[in-house]
Amino acid sequence: MITRKEAERLDASDPLAPLRDRFVLPDGLVYLDGNSLGAMPKAVPARVAGAVSREWGEGLVRSWNDAGWIDLPRRVGDRIARLVGAGPGEVVCTDSTSVNVFKVLSAALALRPGRSTILSEEGNFPTDLYMAEGLARLVGDGRRLRLVPKGEILSALDGDTAVLLLTHVDYRTGERHDLPAVTRAAHAAGALAIWDLAHTAGAMPVDLTASGADFAVGCGYKYLCGGPGAPAFLWVAPRNQETFVQPLSGWLGHAEPFAFEPGYRPAAGVSRFLCGTPPILSMTALDAALDVLLEADLALVRGKSERLTSFFVEAVEQLCGDAVRLVSPREPSRRGSQVSFSHPDGYAVMRALVARGVVGDFRAPDVLRFGFAPLYVRFVDAWDAAGALAEVLSSHAHERPEFRLRSAVT
Ligand SMILES: *Cc1c(COP(=O)(O)O)cnc(C)c1O
């Protein structure tokens, strides 16, 4: 049997506990949705206010040089690189994850002429699949997206597979792929490997360099805490840097944007993945958020994440019995930093939980999803969330009609 006392004891011995104070977290709220929108670091408002009033208000157009705006995508990219095991000059912060999937997938396809299949899994995050579908349609020439269940990915790799496109941590179940092993299998079949790190970056270490992967993309507003709609990032393995082309050949990916030449010449390296003018204000928010993320030792972050998610699983099973069913892997090393349970009335259960100040989210068809951002979620939060879930289920609070109305965003 575990207790709230046990949670308090675990918080007291948590080396990351002091970092919680660096985030704005409303009193009384248990926030378990940092895998959808990360909490705001306290340093963000002042940094953004400075960018607005000094850099924009007073510096005006001079700030492209004086405040270094023009290099911000590369500077922020280099900082994100440290969180994902990449080197300087290998990552840029730019566009959205969806657009970045399109760009790296195009680049990868061009590196595998003569092969027509983009292989992914049925349960991959839909935007990745939609972008792949759109790209295959645009490129034509027999290119197609092939989807298989998670268990059949390795056996589906064959001589026609150009690219394997996967998300490292499953957004719905939290199940984690063995990134280096799956990459090796893709390479053994002659395919390239693209990884989406949306649920990885900032929540656990990953070593892109050692993994041998080819391209990666990731999200700025989840565990990286860059704020709503924060720009995303992408990584290119150094060996691919001078060989790839990408079709969104905007002026900021040109070798000399301010030469204003009529023809496109790609910039060297990863910079050619830039397209148009970067969103300086939201990139500044992300840059400020990275200060906190870069302070934390990622091995400690991962250790805490495993203990915290395990504690939550144990608490829910103890307090709720079999009213909900665990859909995440039980073995902590096989999951990311989230825990999902299913319940036939999952949407209403989550609405009732949110009404009690426990914020997770719902993923169709029946998944209650709880994200544990290790920098600011405590063991007592895990305990209290499990207690609130037990209360909702035993009181049938979720059966009230107001919890059945679907909002636009779940
Ligand atoms: C959240 C998420 C995205 C988001 O894409 P946007 O273009 O930023 O909306 C993409 N892929 C995965 C796997 C995600 O979890």
The ligand as a MOL file (V3000), in Angstrom:
LIG
                    3D

  0  0  0     0  0            999 V3000
M  V30 BEGIN CTAB
M  V30 COUNTS 15 15 0 0 0
M  V30 BEGIN ATOM
M  V30 1 C 2.0970 17.4180 -30.9310 0
M  V30 2 C 2.6260 16.6590 -32.0810 0
M  V30 3 C 2.7960 17.2710 -33.3160 0
M  V30 4 C 2.3250 18.7010 -33.4830 0
M  V30 5 O 2.4840 19.2160 -34.7270 0
M  V30 6 P 2.2140 20.7860 -34.9790 0
M  V30 7 O 2.5320 20.9680 -36.3680 0
M  V30 8 O 3.1170 21.5120 -34.0330 0
M  V30 9 O 0.7950 21.0650 -34.6320 0
M  V30 10 C 3.3700 16.5490 -34.3330 0
M  V30 11 N 3.7450 15.2640 -34.1550 0
M  V30 12 C 3.5560 14.6290 -32.9690 0
M  V30 13 C 4.0040 13.2340 -32.7980 0
M  V30 14 C 2.9850 15.3110 -31.9170 0
M  V30 15 O 2.7940 14.7040 -30.7580 0
M  V30 END ATOM
M  V30 BEGIN BOND
M  V30 1 1 1 2
M  V30 2 1 2 3
M  V30 3 2 2 14
M  V30 4 1 3 4
M  V30 5 2 3 10
M  V30 6 1 4 5
M  V30 7 1 5 6
M  V30 8 2 6 7
M  V30 9 1 6 8
M  V30 10 1 6 9
M  V30 11 1 10 11
M  V30 12 2 11 12
M  V30 13 1 12 13
M  V30 14 1 12 14
M  V30 15 1 14 15
M  V30 END BOND
M  V30 END CTAB
M  END
